[in-house]
């Protein structure tokens, strides 16, 4: 009967083997003998693969002895029981069964139940590296989201404002890189691969990339002009007109207009804040706000920041492509593409400034005749937003290209337009420390420049209090670009030094996605701690004579840390999109449409729910400072 069950046992059918064991081993009265025989007969394939050849021969001999003994027992011959051969075979089979003992557990004398060994085997289940990575990602994501919830609900307005600013900056950088990468791939499809490109073709590509950058600059100017109404708007719109809106952040209709039939239920309609009665007889807080002004201001900031970052990355791509040309391979010549790209952008900025000035003069002439009086303020809004976006674009490109030169001086390898060096080179500890030191020097230099600039501005305000505010001069623009570029250079330098350090540590497994996520998390945690320290310093010196200059220095450092966090996560997101796109037969097309779809989903959410809170907290800070200044005066 055992020989009939043996083929199924050899095929690895555990259930059939257990059935055979229950029938064959039952004549043996001793429980331990039946167990030893059951464990071996249930696992002949495991024993033969896990043990040495000599052990397998002994087990085969014992197995044959038990088969013969089974036949003799069937004929009522019990002479073999208790013999030395039986004891030796049981010992050998018991030792062999220990190899697979933990995999299946014990059976009792009725063949049956899983014991504590099976429970132990279940808890000792083997996890693959992918399982561990997914587990780390799951735990890290939950912890990161909870940390953000803590920060956006912190009991300090400055911390909440910084947190929303970091989140907004990260989303803007991510969307800008995603959209620019998709459009830039369309441009590169008209050129051969870089390693097959001649020098003359690289020159043509550099020129094309400059015009690609100018496309975003023009789009930036026209978008802000249209949204603000400073140009191309014919209707008379009073953007300062106040309307009653619901002021309940927990309600779904927060910041929506009060319907005309509910206006009569407002308790104090002559004030700026009051309560109204809803359909259920409950009081709802309401307030008067300039709805049209807030709507335009929010949209301007959204698209101005997004297009400024896209133009900045396009300028980075144009300058880095120029730096790859042979005529610029000397370290001193690598600064020439920076000057070329910056000069071209400044010329275009000047041309649009002339157009805005002409539009402003036209609105002033109409103001003298009492026509279209609100347009003067719309033109002022446009000028302020355009000036800030232009400066941010220039600072982004100048800082990145400057750090490219610094990295070339340290390593002798010039990174490509994405900042990636050929291969995955290991950098020495001296180079990593040097890049960190240069980044810290830029941060210190930015703080000094901001403090000096703030003190000079305070002195000029004392002499020009009665003068009307004019547009920033060219020299003032250069100073602002210099200050912001040094702070962004700190962010770029810290980012690349940390990536060098992660590459040198095998545990990060760079440049894998998991390694990039770990680097982004580490930089985010360190930046968050630095923001808390800066906020503590700001609170300690608030109210002193130099508090205004110090606050501006702290503000620019917080902005640099926000950019650092945004850049670190941008590298992670970009790697994720690249990995997903290259898993398909058409990676460039998939990446382009992924950028369009993700941007279409995220931009409205970013503008309505994240940028709104950032702007509201910034306005609250300005109102607090104005009230404090009035109180002190």
C-alpha positions as CSV (number, residue, x, y, z in Angstrom):
1,X,0.0,0.0,0.0
2,X,2.9,2.4,0.7
3,X,4.4,1.7,-2.7
4,X,1.1,2.7,-4.3
5,X,1.2,6.1,-2.5
6,X,4.9,6.7,-3.2
7,X,4.6,8.3,-6.7
8,X,2.4,11.0,-5.4
9,X,4.8,11.6,-2.5
10,X,7.7,11.9,-4.9
11,X,5.7,14.5,-6.8
12,X,5.5,16.6,-3.6
13,X,1.8,16.2,-2.8
14,X,1.9,16.7,0.9
15,X,-1.8,15.7,1.5
16,X,-1.3,12.3,-0.3
17,X,1.9,11.7,1.7
18,X,0.2,12.4,5.0
19,X,-2.6,10.0,4.0
20,X,-0.1,7.3,3.2
21,X,1.7,7.9,6.5
22,X,-1.5,7.6,8.5
23,X,-2.1,4.1,7.0
24,X,1.4,2.7,7.0
25,X,2.6,4.0,10.4
26,X,-0.4,3.0,12.4
27,X,0.8,-0.6,13.3
28,X,3.8,0.8,15.1
29,X,2.6,1.3,18.7
30,X,5.3,3.8,19.7
31,X,4.2,7.4,19.1
32,X,7.8,8.5,18.5
33,X,8.4,5.8,16.0
34,X,5.3,6.7,14.1
35,X,6.3,10.4,14.1
36,X,9.8,9.6,12.8
37,X,8.4,7.5,10.0
38,X,5.7,10.1,9.2
39,X,8.1,13.0,8.9
40,X,10.4,11.1,6.5
41,X,7.6,9.6,4.3
42,X,5.9,13.0,4.1
43,X,9.1,14.7,2.8
44,X,11.2,12.3,0.7
45,X,11.9,15.0,-1.9
46,X,13.0,17.5,0.8
47,X,15.3,15.1,2.5
48,X,17.0,14.0,-0.8
49,X,17.6,17.6,-1.9
50,X,18.7,19.1,1.5
51,X,21.1,16.4,2.7
52,X,24.4,15.0,1.5
53,X,24.6,11.9,-0.7
54,X,25.8,9.6,2.1
55,X,22.9,10.6,4.4
56,X,20.5,10.0,1.5
57,X,21.8,6.4,1.1
58,X,21.2,5.7,4.8
59,X,17.7,7.1,4.6
60,X,16.9,5.0,1.6
61,X,18.1,1.9,3.4
62,X,15.9,2.7,6.4
63,X,13.0,3.4,4.1
64,X,13.3,0.0,2.5
65,X,13.5,-1.7,5.9
66,X,10.3,0.0,7.0
67,X,8.6,-1.1,3.8
68,X,9.6,-4.7,4.4
69,X,8.5,-4.4,8.0
70,X,5.1,-3.1,6.9
71,X,4.5,-6.1,4.8
72,X,5.6,-8.4,7.6
73,X,3.3,-6.6,10.0
74,X,0.5,-7.2,7.6
75,X,1.1,-10.9,7.9
76,X,1.2,-10.6,11.8
77,X,5.0,-10.9,12.0
78,X,6.1,-8.7,14.8
79,X,9.6,-10.0,15.3
80,X,11.2,-6.8,14.0
81,X,9.7,-4.6,16.7
82,X,12.2,-3.5,19.3
83,X,15.2,-4.7,17.3
84,X,18.5,-2.7,17.1
85,X,17.8,-2.2,13.3
86,X,14.5,-0.5,14.1
87,X,16.2,1.8,16.7
88,X,19.0,2.8,14.3
89,X,16.5,3.5,11.5
90,X,14.3,5.6,13.7
91,X,17.3,7.6,14.9
92,X,18.5,8.3,11.3
93,X,15.0,9.2,10.1
94,X,14.4,11.4,13.1
95,X,17.6,13.3,12.4
96,X,16.7,13.7,8.7
97,X,13.2,14.9,9.5
98,X,14.7,17.8,11.5
99,X,15.9,19.5,8.2
100,X,12.3,20.2,7.2
101,X,10.8,20.1,10.7
102,X,10.3,23.9,10.9
103,X,8.6,24.0,7.5
104,X,5.6,21.9,8.4
105,X,5.3,21.5,12.1
106,X,4.3,18.4,14.1
107,X,1.6,15.8,13.6
108,X,-0.1,14.1,16.5
109,X,-0.8,10.3,16.4
110,X,-3.9,10.9,14.4
111,X,-1.9,12.6,11.6
112,X,-3.3,15.9,12.2
113,X,-2.9,19.4,13.5
114,X,-0.3,22.2,13.0
115,X,1.8,22.8,16.1
116,X,3.9,25.6,17.5
117,X,6.6,24.9,14.9
118,X,4.3,25.9,12.1
119,X,3.3,29.0,14.0
120,X,7.0,29.9,14.3
121,X,7.5,29.3,10.6
122,X,4.6,31.6,9.8
123,X,6.0,34.4,11.8
124,X,9.5,33.9,10.3
125,X,8.2,34.5,6.8
126,X,10.9,35.7,4.4
127,X,10.5,39.3,3.0
128,X,11.9,40.3,-0.3
129,X,13.9,43.6,-0.8
130,X,10.9,45.0,-2.7
131,X,8.6,44.2,0.3
132,X,10.9,46.0,2.6
133,X,11.1,49.0,0.3
134,X,7.3,49.2,0.0
135,X,7.0,48.9,3.8
136,X,9.5,51.7,4.4
137,X,7.6,53.8,1.8
138,X,4.3,53.1,3.5
139,X,5.5,54.0,7.0
140,X,7.5,57.0,5.7
141,X,4.5,58.4,3.8
142,X,2.1,58.1,6.7
143,X,4.7,59.7,9.1
144,X,5.4,62.5,6.6
145,X,1.7,63.3,6.1
146,X,1.1,63.4,9.9
147,X,4.1,65.7,10.3
148,X,2.6,68.1,7.7
149,X,-0.7,68.1,9.5
150,X,1.2,69.0,12.7
151,X,3.0,71.9,11.0
152,X,0.0,73.4,9.1
153,X,-1.9,73.5,12.4
154,X,1.0,74.8,14.6
155,X,0.2,77.4,17.2
156,X,2.6,79.9,15.6
157,X,1.5,81.9,12.6
158,X,5.0,82.1,11.3
159,X,5.5,78.3,11.3
160,X,2.2,77.8,9.5
161,X,3.0,80.4,6.9
162,X,6.5,78.8,6.3
163,X,4.9,75.4,6.0
164,X,2.3,76.5,3.4
165,X,5.0,78.3,1.6
166,X,7.2,75.2,1.4
167,X,4.3,73.1,0.2
168,X,3.4,75.7,-2.4
169,X,7.0,76.1,-3.6
170,X,7.4,72.3,-3.9
171,X,4.3,71.9,-6.0
172,X,5.2,74.8,-8.2
173,X,8.7,73.4,-8.9
174,X,7.4,69.9,-9.5
175,X,4.7,71.1,-12.0
176,X,7.2,73.5,-13.7
177,X,9.8,70.7,-14.2
178,X,7.1,68.3,-15.3
179,X,5.6,70.6,-17.9
180,X,9.0,72.0,-19.1
181,X,10.4,68.4,-19.4
182,X,7.5,67.4,-21.6
183,X,7.8,70.4,-23.9
184,X,11.5,70.3,-24.0
185,X,11.4,66.6,-25.2
186,X,9.3,67.8,-28.1
187,X,12.1,70.2,-29.0
188,X,14.8,67.6,-28.6
189,X,13.0,65.2,-30.9
190,X,14.1,67.4,-33.8
191,X,17.8,66.8,-32.9
192,X,19.9,63.7,-32.8
193,X,21.1,62.2,-29.5
194,X,23.7,64.2,-27.7
195,X,26.5,61.7,-28.2
196,X,25.8,61.7,-31.9
197,X,25.5,65.5,-32.2
198,X,28.2,67.5,-33.9
199,X,29.6,70.8,-32.5
200,X,27.7,72.9,-35.0
201,X,24.5,71.1,-34.2
202,X,25.1,71.8,-30.5
203,X,25.4,75.5,-31.3
204,X,22.1,75.4,-33.1
205,X,20.5,73.6,-30.2
206,X,21.8,76.2,-27.8
207,X,20.2,79.0,-29.9
208,X,16.9,77.0,-30.0
209,X,16.9,76.6,-26.3
210,X,17.4,80.3,-25.8
211,X,14.3,80.9,-27.9
212,X,12.5,78.2,-26.0
213,X,13.2,80.2,-22.8
214,X,11.9,83.4,-24.4
215,X,8.6,81.6,-25.2
216,X,7.9,81.2,-21.5
217,X,9.0,84.8,-20.8
218,X,6.5,86.1,-23.3
219,X,3.8,83.8,-22.0
220,X,4.6,85.1,-18.4
221,X,4.2,88.7,-19.5
222,X,1.0,88.2,-21.4
223,X,-0.6,86.0,-18.8
224,X,0.0,88.5,-16.0
225,X,-1.1,91.4,-18.2
226,X,-4.4,89.6,-19.1
227,X,-5.2,88.4,-15.6
228,X,-4.4,91.6,-13.8
229,X,-6.3,93.7,-16.4
230,X,-3.4,96.1,-16.7
231,X,-3.4,95.6,-20.5
232,X,-6.0,94.4,-23.0
233,X,-9.0,95.0,-20.7
234,X,-11.6,97.4,-22.0
235,X,-14.3,97.2,-19.4
236,X,-14.4,99.3,-16.3
237,X,-14.1,96.9,-13.4
238,X,-13.7,98.2,-9.8
239,X,-11.4,95.6,-8.3
240,X,-11.7,97.3,-4.9
241,X,-15.4,96.9,-4.6
242,X,-16.3,95.1,-1.3
243,X,-18.8,92.2,-1.2
244,X,-20.1,90.0,1.6
245,X,-18.7,86.5,1.7
246,X,-19.1,83.6,4.1
247,X,-16.2,83.5,6.6
248,X,-16.4,80.0,7.9
249,X,-13.2,78.0,7.1
250,X,-14.9,74.7,8.1
251,X,-17.8,75.1,5.8
252,X,-17.8,73.9,2.2
253,X,-19.0,77.3,1.0
254,X,-16.3,79.3,2.7
255,X,-15.3,82.4,0.8
256,X,-18.3,82.3,-1.4
257,X,-20.6,85.2,-2.1
258,X,-23.6,85.8,0.1
259,X,-26.7,85.4,-2.0
260,X,-28.9,88.5,-2.4
261,X,-31.8,87.0,-0.5
262,X,-29.5,86.5,2.5
263,X,-28.1,90.1,2.6
264,X,-31.0,91.3,4.6
265,X,-30.3,88.8,7.4
266,X,-26.9,90.3,8.1
267,X,-26.9,91.7,11.6
268,X,-24.6,94.7,11.0
269,X,-24.5,95.5,7.3
270,X,-22.6,98.8,7.9
271,X,-19.5,97.0,9.3
272,X,-16.8,94.8,7.8
273,X,-17.5,91.7,9.9
274,X,-20.8,90.4,11.0
275,X,-23.2,87.3,11.2
276,X,-26.1,86.2,9.0
277,X,-28.8,83.7,9.4
278,X,-28.9,80.7,7.1
279,X,-31.8,78.5,5.9
280,X,-31.7,76.5,9.2
281,X,-31.8,79.5,11.5
282,X,-28.1,79.2,12.4
283,X,-25.8,82.2,12.6
284,X,-22.9,82.1,10.0
285,X,-19.9,84.5,10.2
286,X,-19.5,86.8,7.2
287,X,-17.1,89.5,6.2
288,X,-16.6,92.2,3.5
289,X,-13.7,91.6,1.1
290,X,-12.6,92.8,-2.3
291,X,-13.6,89.6,-4.2
292,X,-12.3,90.6,-7.6
293,X,-9.0,91.9,-6.3
294,X,-8.4,88.7,-4.3
295,X,-9.3,86.5,-7.3
296,X,-7.0,88.3,-9.6
297,X,-4.2,88.4,-7.1
298,X,-4.4,84.7,-6.4
299,X,-4.5,83.8,-10.1
300,X,-1.6,86.1,-10.9
301,X,0.6,84.6,-8.2
302,X,-0.3,81.1,-9.3
303,X,0.5,81.4,-13.0
304,X,3.3,83.9,-12.5
305,X,5.2,81.6,-10.1
306,X,4.5,78.5,-12.4
307,X,5.7,80.3,-15.6
308,X,8.6,81.9,-13.8
309,X,9.9,78.5,-12.7
310,X,9.3,77.1,-16.2
311,X,11.2,80.0,-17.7
312,X,13.9,79.6,-15.1
313,X,14.4,75.9,-15.9
314,X,14.4,76.8,-19.6
315,X,17.1,79.4,-19.0
316,X,19.0,76.7,-17.0
317,X,18.7,74.3,-19.9
318,X,19.9,77.0,-22.4
319,X,22.9,78.0,-20.3
320,X,23.9,74.4,-19.5
321,X,23.7,73.5,-23.2
322,X,26.0,76.4,-24.0
323,X,28.4,75.3,-21.3
324,X,28.8,71.9,-23.0
325,X,30.3,73.6,-26.1
326,X,34.0,73.1,-26.5
327,X,34.7,76.9,-26.7
328,X,33.5,77.2,-23.1
329,X,35.4,74.2,-21.6
330,X,37.8,76.3,-19.6
331,X,36.5,77.1,-16.1
332,X,36.7,80.9,-16.7
333,X,34.7,80.6,-19.9
334,X,31.9,78.7,-18.2
335,X,30.7,82.0,-16.8
336,X,30.1,83.4,-20.3
337,X,26.9,81.4,-20.9
338,X,25.5,82.7,-17.6
339,X,26.1,86.3,-18.8
340,X,24.7,85.6,-22.2
341,X,21.4,84.1,-21.0
342,X,21.0,86.7,-18.3
343,X,21.6,89.6,-20.7
344,X,19.1,88.3,-23.3
345,X,16.5,88.0,-20.6
346,X,17.2,91.4,-19.2
347,X,16.8,92.9,-22.7
348,X,13.4,91.2,-23.1
349,X,12.4,92.4,-19.7
350,X,13.3,96.0,-20.6
351,X,11.2,95.8,-23.8
352,X,8.1,94.7,-21.9
353,X,8.8,97.3,-19.2
354,X,8.6,99.9,-21.9
355,X,5.2,98.5,-23.1
356,X,4.0,98.5,-19.5
357,X,5.2,102.1,-19.1
358,X,3.3,103.2,-22.2
359,X,0.2,101.5,-20.9
360,X,0.5,103.2,-17.6
361,X,0.9,106.6,-19.2
362,X,-2.2,105.9,-21.3
363,X,-4.2,105.0,-18.1
364,X,-3.0,108.1,-16.4
365,X,-4.2,110.3,-19.3
366,X,-7.5,108.7,-19.1
367,X,-7.5,109.2,-15.3
368,X,-7.2,112.9,-15.8
369,X,-10.4,112.9,-17.8
370,X,-12.2,110.7,-15.2
371,X,-12.3,107.6,-17.4
372,X,-11.2,104.0,-16.4
373,X,-9.9,105.1,-13.0
374,X,-9.4,101.6,-11.7
375,X,-7.0,100.6,-14.5
376,X,-4.2,102.5,-12.8
377,X,-4.2,100.1,-9.8
378,X,-4.4,97.1,-12.1
379,X,-1.3,98.3,-13.9
380,X,0.5,98.7,-10.6
381,X,-0.5,95.1,-9.6
382,X,0.8,93.9,-13.0
383,X,4.2,95.7,-12.5
384,X,4.7,94.3,-9.0
385,X,3.9,90.7,-10.0
386,X,6.0,90.8,-13.2
387,X,9.0,92.3,-11.4
388,X,8.9,89.6,-8.7
389,X,8.5,86.8,-11.3
390,X,11.3,88.1,-13.5
391,X,13.7,88.3,-10.6
392,X,12.8,84.7,-9.4
393,X,13.4,83.4,-12.9
394,X,16.8,85.0,-13.2
395,X,17.9,83.9,-9.7
396,X,16.9,80.4,-10.4
397,X,19.0,80.1,-13.6
398,X,22.0,82.1,-12.4
399,X,22.4,80.1,-9.1
400,X,22.1,76.7,-10.8
401,X,24.7,77.6,-13.6
402,X,27.0,79.1,-11.0
403,X,27.0,75.9,-8.9
404,X,27.6,73.9,-12.1
405,X,30.9,75.9,-12.4
406,X,31.8,75.2,-8.8
407,X,31.2,71.5,-9.2
408,X,33.4,71.5,-12.3
409,X,36.2,73.2,-10.4
410,X,35.9,70.6,-7.6
411,X,35.7,67.4,-9.7
412,X,36.8,68.3,-13.2
413,X,33.6,66.8,-14.6
414,X,31.0,69.2,-16.1
415,X,27.4,68.1,-15.3
416,X,24.8,68.1,-18.1
417,X,21.7,70.3,-18.3
418,X,20.0,68.2,-15.6
419,X,22.9,68.6,-13.2
420,X,23.9,64.9,-13.6
421,X,27.5,63.9,-14.1
422,X,28.5,61.2,-16.5
423,X,28.0,57.8,-14.8
424,X,27.7,57.7,-11.0
425,X,31.1,58.9,-9.9
426,X,32.3,58.5,-6.3
427,X,33.4,61.8,-4.8
428,X,36.0,62.2,-2.2
429,X,35.2,63.4,1.3
430,X,37.2,66.5,0.6
431,X,35.0,67.5,-2.3
432,X,31.8,66.8,-0.4
433,X,33.0,69.0,2.6
434,X,34.2,71.7,0.2
435,X,30.8,71.9,-1.5
436,X,29.0,72.0,1.8
437,X,31.3,74.8,2.9
438,X,30.7,76.8,-0.3
439,X,26.9,76.4,0.2
440,X,27.2,77.7,3.8
441,X,29.3,80.6,2.6
442,X,26.6,81.6,0.1
443,X,24.0,81.5,2.9
444,X,26.1,83.7,5.1
445,X,26.8,86.1,2.2
446,X,23.0,86.3,1.5
447,X,22.2,87.2,5.1
448,X,24.8,90.0,5.1
449,X,23.6,91.4,1.8
450,X,20.0,91.4,3.0
451,X,20.8,93.2,6.2
452,X,22.8,95.9,4.5
453,X,20.1,96.3,1.8
454,X,17.4,96.6,4.5
455,X,19.4,99.2,6.4
456,X,20.0,101.3,3.2
457,X,16.3,101.0,2.3
458,X,15.3,102.2,5.8
459,X,17.5,105.2,5.5
460,X,16.1,106.1,2.1
461,X,12.6,105.8,3.4
462,X,13.3,108.4,6.0
463,X,14.2,110.9,3.3
464,X,11.6,110.0,0.8
465,X,8.5,109.3,2.9
466,X,6.4,111.8,0.9
467,X,7.5,110.7,-2.5
468,X,5.4,108.4,-4.6
469,X,6.7,104.8,-5.0
470,X,8.4,104.4,-8.4
471,X,9.5,101.3,-10.2
472,X,12.7,99.6,-9.2
473,X,15.8,100.8,-11.0
474,X,18.2,98.6,-13.0
475,X,20.8,98.8,-10.2
476,X,18.2,97.8,-7.6
477,X,17.2,94.8,-9.8
478,X,20.8,93.7,-10.0
479,X,21.1,93.9,-6.2
480,X,17.9,91.8,-5.7
481,X,19.0,89.2,-8.2
482,X,22.4,89.0,-6.5
483,X,20.9,88.5,-3.0
484,X,18.4,85.9,-4.1
485,X,20.9,84.1,-6.3
486,X,23.3,83.7,-3.4
487,X,20.5,82.2,-1.3
488,X,19.5,79.8,-4.1
489,X,23.1,78.9,-4.6
490,X,23.1,77.7,-1.0
491,X,20.1,75.5,-1.8
492,X,21.7,74.0,-5.0
493,X,25.1,73.5,-3.2
494,X,23.5,71.7,-0.3
495,X,21.4,69.5,-2.5
496,X,24.3,68.3,-4.7
497,X,26.6,67.9,-1.7
498,X,24.0,65.7,0.0
499,X,23.5,63.7,-3.2
500,X,27.3,63.2,-3.4
501,X,27.3,62.0,0.2
502,X,24.4,59.6,-0.5
503,X,26.2,58.1,-3.5
504,X,29.2,57.5,-1.3
505,X,27.1,55.5,1.2
506,X,26.0,52.2,-0.3
507,X,22.9,51.9,1.9
508,X,21.2,54.7,-0.1
509,X,21.5,52.8,-3.3
510,X,21.7,56.0,-5.4
511,X,20.4,57.0,-7.9
512,X,17.5,54.7,-7.2
513,X,14.0,56.1,-6.4
514,X,14.3,54.9,-2.8
515,X,17.6,56.6,-2.4
516,X,16.2,59.9,-3.7
517,X,13.2,59.6,-1.4
518,X,15.6,59.1,1.6
519,X,17.7,62.1,0.6
520,X,14.6,64.3,0.2
521,X,13.3,63.2,3.6
522,X,16.6,63.9,5.3
523,X,16.9,67.3,3.7
524,X,13.2,68.1,4.6
525,X,13.8,67.1,8.3
526,X,17.0,69.2,8.6
527,X,15.4,72.2,6.8
528,X,12.4,71.9,9.1
529,X,14.6,72.0,12.2
530,X,16.5,75.0,10.7
531,X,13.2,76.9,10.1
532,X,12.2,76.4,13.8
533,X,15.6,77.7,14.9
534,X,15.3,80.8,12.6
535,X,11.8,81.4,13.9
536,X,13.0,81.2,17.5
537,X,15.7,83.8,16.7
538,X,13.2,86.0,15.0
539,X,10.9,85.9,18.0
540,X,13.7,86.7,20.3
541,X,14.8,89.9,18.5
542,X,11.3,91.1,17.6
543,X,10.9,94.7,18.6
544,X,14.6,95.6,18.6
545,X,16.1,98.3,16.4
546,X,17.5,95.9,13.8
547,X,14.5,93.5,13.9
548,X,13.2,94.6,10.5
549,X,16.6,93.9,8.8
550,X,17.0,90.6,10.7
551,X,13.5,89.6,9.8
552,X,14.2,90.1,6.1
553,X,17.4,88.0,6.4
554,X,15.5,85.3,8.1
555,X,12.8,85.5,5.5
556,X,15.2,85.0,2.6
557,X,16.9,82.0,4.4
558,X,13.5,80.4,4.9
559,X,12.8,80.9,1.2
560,X,16.1,79.3,0.4
561,X,15.3,76.3,2.6
562,X,11.9,76.1,0.9
563,X,13.6,76.0,-2.4
564,X,16.0,73.3,-1.1
565,X,13.1,71.1,0.0
566,X,11.3,71.8,-3.4
567,X,14.4,70.9,-5.4
568,X,15.0,67.7,-3.4
569,X,11.5,66.5,-3.9
570,X,11.5,67.6,-7.5
571,X,14.4,65.2,-8.2
572,X,12.4,62.4,-6.6
573,X,9.2,63.2,-8.5
574,X,11.1,63.5,-11.8
575,X,12.8,60.2,-11.2
576,X,9.4,58.6,-10.5
577,X,7.8,60.0,-13.6
578,X,10.9,58.9,-15.6
579,X,10.7,55.4,-14.2
580,X,6.9,55.1,-15.0
581,X,7.3,56.5,-18.5
582,X,10.2,54.3,-19.5
583,X,8.2,51.2,-18.5
584,X,6.1,51.9,-21.6
585,X,7.0,51.5,-25.3
586,X,6.7,55.3,-25.9
587,X,8.3,57.0,-22.9
588,X,8.5,60.5,-24.3
589,X,4.9,60.6,-25.3
590,X,3.8,59.1,-22.0
591,X,5.9,61.6,-20.0
592,X,4.4,64.5,-22.0
593,X,0.8,63.5,-21.4
594,X,1.5,62.6,-17.8
595,X,2.7,66.2,-17.3
596,X,-0.4,67.6,-18.9
597,X,-2.8,65.4,-16.9
598,X,-1.1,65.9,-13.6
599,X,-0.8,69.7,-14.1
600,X,-4.5,69.9,-15.1
601,X,-5.4,68.1,-11.8
602,X,-3.0,69.8,-9.4
603,X,-3.0,73.4,-10.6
604,X,-6.7,74.2,-9.6
605,X,-6.1,72.4,-6.2
606,X,-2.9,74.3,-5.6
607,X,-4.4,77.7,-6.5
608,X,-7.6,77.3,-4.5
609,X,-6.5,75.5,-1.4
610,X,-2.7,75.9,-0.9
611,X,-1.8,79.2,-2.5
612,X,-4.9,80.8,-0.9
613,X,-3.7,79.9,2.6
614,X,-0.1,81.1,1.9
615,X,-1.4,84.4,0.6
616,X,-3.9,84.8,3.5
617,X,-1.2,84.2,6.1
618,X,1.2,86.6,4.3
619,X,-1.5,89.3,4.3
620,X,-2.2,88.6,8.0
621,X,1.5,89.1,8.7
622,X,1.5,92.4,6.8
623,X,-1.6,93.7,8.6
624,X,0.0,92.7,12.0
625,X,3.2,94.6,11.1
626,X,1.2,97.7,10.0
627,X,-0.8,97.7,13.2
628,X,2.3,97.2,15.3
629,X,4.0,100.1,13.5
630,X,1.0,102.4,14.1
631,X,1.0,101.4,17.8
632,X,4.6,102.2,18.2
633,X,4.3,105.5,16.4
